[in-house]
């Protein structure tokens, strides 16, 4: 099975890592990235659409046809945001994108980068965890094949360009954290490989914690 993937968020750390792994993976034959600004990436497998409004995908919807996977890496921090604002930028945006893809492709594996601690019950005290939980749940209702990845700390590969400003202060922590608590940290290339393998091989769980992501990356 060959993967034709739509990838979002490639101008961020996670999306960049997923994109790089997808482009070098032999099972991936085509990648479409959709960004609000040019990414700067070029590759024979790669096509790019620059589109600023992810709440109105009508102008680019037809170009989203012909793909069998979505690796959705967009996300915002909840710090300083009210629940309705965060829900709009997280749940509403993701579901609008997902419904657009579903309307153009019959058989899609949708993989959503969520977060460790997400609340699947949608009833907990933590606002962001409730919103992410509802997003996960509704994606799984929309698609027959949907996976929520809940990575903890992720380390990008050397040479990554889309790193947050704070990352250089925390990078040194990865090795001791991985040694002391291996199930809360993984490498970004492992996330990318796990996404491709979820499409081609599947996985017995639909919500994947760090240990599941690592295991799936090795299949």
N, C-alpha and C positions, 0 to 999 in steps of 0.2 A: 504494500500500500504506500502510495506517495502522498505526502502532505503538501497541501496548498493553504498557507496560513495567512490570516490577517493579524497583524501585531500592532498594538497601540502602546503609547508611552515610551517610545524609543529615545526620546530626548531626556529621559530620566534614567537613573542608575539601573533599576530593575529591567526596564524595557530594553535598554542597550545590551545588557547581558543576555537576555533572552534572544534578542535579534541576532547577535553574533553567533550564538550556539545554533540557532536555526539555519543560518546561512551556510555554516560548515557541515551541517548534518546531512549524510547521504540520503536519508529518507525524505528530505524536504526539497521539493522541486520548484516552488515558487513562494514568494513572500510579498504581501502588500502591506505597507506601513501607512497609517493615516495619522497625521500630526497637525498641530496648529501652526507650526513653523517648520522650515526646512531642517532636515536632520543632519545633512552633510554626509550621509552614508551612500555608497554606491556599490553595486555588485550585480553580476549577470542574472542572478535569481530575483533581484529586487525591483519592485515598482513602488513609487511613493506618490501619495496624494496629500497635498497641503490644504487643509480645510479648518477654518477657525471655529465654527459653531457645531459642537457635537450634540447640541440639542435639536438641530435641524440638519439631518444628513441627506435630505431629499436630493440636493444637487449632485451628490456623489454615490447615491445608493446603487445605481446600475453597475458601477464599477466594482461593487462589493460582491457581485455574483461570480460563481465558479470556484468558490473556496470551501474547504471541508474542515477548517479549524480556525478558531479565534484564540489568540493569547492576549488576554486583556490585562494590561499592566498599569492603567491609569489610576491615580489615587491622589487624594489631598489629605493633609493633616487636619485633624479635628480641633487642634489647639486654637482657642479664641473664637470658635464658630458656634453659633446656636444650632440646635438640633435640626430645625427646618432648613437652614442653610447647608448644613453638612449632608442632610438627606438628599437635597437637590443636586449637590455636586457629586454625590456618591451613588445613591440608589437610582435617582431619576436619569442621570447621565448614562450609567451602565445599562439600565434596562432599555433606554431608547436605542442605544447602539445594538444591543442584543436583539431587539425586535426587528430592527432594520436588517440585520444579517439573516435572521430566521426567515424573513419575508423574501429573501433573494436566493436562499440555499436550502435544499431539502434535508440534507444530512450533515450536520455540523457538530463537531466537538468543541464546546465552549469552555475555556479554562480561565478562571478568574483569580487574580492575585488578591487574596483577602488579607488576613492578619492573625497572628497567634492571639488567642483570647477572644476571638469572635464568638458571639452569643447566638447559637442556633435557635434558642427558644424565643428570641426577640423580646424577652421580658425582663432582662437584667437591669442593673442600675447604671451600667456604663453606656453612655449614649452612642459612641462610635461602634461599640460591639453589637448593640441592637440593630443599628442601621446596616452594618456589614452582614449580620445574620439574616436579615430580611432579604438583602441582595442575593446572598448565596441561595436561600430557599427558593426565591422566585426564578432565579436562573435555572434551577434544577426542575422546576415545573415547566419552564418554557422549552428546554432542550432534553431530548432523550439521553444525550451524552454530555453531561456537564460536570466539571470538577472545580472545587474550591481549594486552592493552595494556600496554606497558612504558614508561610516561612517565618522564622524568627530573625536572628541576625544573619545577614547575607554578606559575603565577601566578593566583590567584583574581581575580575581578572586584571592583571597588570595592563596598563595602557588604556583603561577606560577613561572616557572624557566627561561623561555626564554624572559626576559625583557631587553630592551635596557638600556645601562648604564645611559642614561639621564633621564629615567623614574622616578627614585626616587626623582628627583628634581621637577617634575611636578605633581606627584600623588595628592598632597594636593590641587591642583587647581580644581580637578574634582567636588567636592561637590559644591563650589560656582558657577562654570560654569554651572553645571546642574540646579542649582536653578535659576540663572539669564537668562540662554539661554538653555532651555531643549531640543531644537531641534538641538543642535550641539554636543551632547554628549550621549553616551550609554554604556551599560555594554557588555563585550565580550560574556558572556553567551547568551545575547539577540541576538547577531549576529549569533551565532551558532544555536539557536532555529529557528530563522527566515530562515536560510538556509534550515534546514530540512523541515520546513513548506512550503517553496516555492516549494519543490519537491512534497510533499504529497497533498498540498491544492492549490497551485498556488497563484498568486497575480495579481491584475488588472494593475499594472505598471511593466515595465521591467527595469526601472532605479529607484532605491530606495534610497531616502535620509534618514537621521537619523530617522525622525518621521515615515517613512514607515517601516523601519527595526524594530522599537519598536512595531509598530502595528502588523506586521506580526508575531513577536515573541510571541504574546499573543493569536494567533488564535488557 
